[in-house]
Amino acid sequence: MTQPPPDDPGWGVRRTSFGSQADAYARGRPPYPLEAIEWVLPAGARRVLDLAAGTGRLTERLLEVGLDVVAVEPLAEMRAHLPAGAQRLDGTAEALPLDDRSVDAVVVGQAFHWFDVPVAMAEIRRVLRLAGTVGLFWNMLDDSEPWIDRLAMILVAEERASFLRNEQDAPYAGIDGMSAPERRLFRHAPIYDVERLVAFVHSRSQTILMPESERHVMIEAVRDVVPAGEFPLPLICEAWRGLRQA
Ligand SMILES: C[S@@+](CC[C@H](N)C(=O)[O-])C[C@H]1O[C@@H](n2cnc3c(N)ncnc32)[C@H](O)[C@@H]1O
């Protein structure tokens, strides 16, 4: 996933834009594959931080596998959707409201690119216990499928699987006390229908910040390319795993 530079004037606006579409977000965003979550967690993990938890798409999965989940999310409208089974906290990646060495893993779904990486990584390292892990996930549209390629074109999507960087372009590097992250890709295909896909499109920061007239035209074009009825949405989940070292 492309990392926008923190000095990009649109960056601050985009990363705080999601609250107005929290309902669409909760309805439309895809889940994360269980195998990817299992791959990033250390053996015997019990307490896990879901950082930038949004409406809880990743939180739900962590709860399903029986983990004790702390979900940190700065936007109140998003936090309101988080599942009650998690401990829900206001906070940011750059100032985590957690004690030192208090979690076995920190996971981040579709949000690490919004962080001030050196500051956030220092915080992530602080709250991780030794041999704990950080897991970063991005769901990418599998645009090797022709209708997904057309959809990605309409969305001017950044999250195209064909844009995946090579392993040298890791999301972080050179952080003392953290191993270099390793990457794996996981294919999955959650079931959608047109209304859920339209909700997904409405929840994207690019769509939220568009003028209403352009948004309307784009949504109509999306409706035209989507298959009828229920269909699998082909995705590739890019996952990165790093280890907290002494
Ligand atoms: C695209 S959403 C992802 C939400 C959720 N993790 C998911 O997978 O559905 C991005 C989230 O990152 C949050 N966010 C943006 N910048 C952040 C920061 N610096 N610290 C913590 N959260 C941040 C936003 O409020 C938003 O809820």
Ligand as a Chemical Component Dictionary entry (heavy atoms), coordinates in Angstrom:
data_LIG
# 
_chem_comp.id                   LIG 
_chem_comp.type                 NON-POLYMER 
_chem_comp.pdbx_formal_charge   0 
_chem_comp.three_letter_code    LIG 
# 
loop_
_chem_comp_atom.comp_id 
_chem_comp_atom.atom_id 
_chem_comp_atom.alt_atom_id 
_chem_comp_atom.type_symbol 
_chem_comp_atom.charge 
_chem_comp_atom.model_Cartn_x 
_chem_comp_atom.model_Cartn_y 
_chem_comp_atom.model_Cartn_z 
_chem_comp_atom.pdbx_ordinal 
LIG C1  C1  C 0  -9.346  2.797  6.668  1  
LIG S1  S1  S 1  -9.784  2.857  8.367  2  
LIG C2  C2  C 0  -9.381  1.223  8.965  3  
LIG C3  C3  C 0  -10.230 0.791  10.141 4  
LIG C4  C4  C 0  -10.076 -0.650 10.592 5  
LIG N1  N1  N 0  -8.737  -0.919 11.062 6  
LIG C5  C5  C 0  -10.451 -1.640 9.508  7  
LIG O1  O1  O 0  -9.614  -2.428 9.141  8  
LIG O2  O2  O -1 -11.588 -1.613 9.048  9  
LIG C6  C6  C 0  -8.512  3.849  8.967  10 
LIG C7  C7  C 0  -8.678  4.178  10.448 11 
LIG O3  O3  O 0  -7.462  4.722  10.910 12 
LIG C8  C8  C 0  -7.766  5.697  11.881 13 
LIG N2  N2  N 0  -6.566  6.550  12.010 14 
LIG C9  C9  C 0  -6.084  7.449  11.130 15 
LIG N3  N3  N 0  -4.960  8.000  11.609 16 
LIG C10 C10 C 0  -4.717  7.433  12.812 17 
LIG C11 C11 C 0  -3.690  7.574  13.804 18 
LIG N4  N4  N 0  -2.686  8.425  13.618 19 
LIG N5  N5  N 0  -3.755  6.825  14.924 20 
LIG C12 C12 C 0  -4.766  5.933  15.091 21 
LIG N6  N6  N 0  -5.776  5.766  14.205 22 
LIG C13 C13 C 0  -5.732  6.494  13.076 23 
LIG C14 C14 C 0  -8.975  6.400  11.295 24 
LIG O4  O4  O 0  -9.677  7.111  12.287 25 
LIG C15 C15 C 0  -9.751  5.225  10.713 26 
LIG O5  O5  O 0  -10.692 4.707  11.619 27 
# 
loop_
_chem_comp_bond.comp_id 
_chem_comp_bond.atom_id_1 
_chem_comp_bond.atom_id_2 
_chem_comp_bond.value_order 
_chem_comp_bond.pdbx_ordinal 
LIG C1  S1  SING 1  
LIG S1  C2  SING 2  
LIG S1  C6  SING 3  
LIG C2  C3  SING 4  
LIG C3  C4  SING 5  
LIG C4  N1  SING 6  
LIG C4  C5  SING 7  
LIG C5  O1  DOUB 8  
LIG C5  O2  SING 9  
LIG C6  C7  SING 10 
LIG C7  O3  SING 11 
LIG C7  C15 SING 12 
LIG O3  C8  SING 13 
LIG C8  N2  SING 14 
LIG C8  C14 SING 15 
LIG N2  C9  SING 16 
LIG N2  C13 SING 17 
LIG C9  N3  DOUB 18 
LIG N3  C10 SING 19 
LIG C10 C11 SING 20 
LIG C10 C13 DOUB 21 
LIG C11 N4  SING 22 
LIG C11 N5  DOUB 23 
LIG N5  C12 SING 24 
LIG C12 N6  DOUB 25 
LIG N6  C13 SING 26 
LIG C14 O4  SING 27 
LIG C14 C15 SING 28 
LIG C15 O5  SING 29 
# 
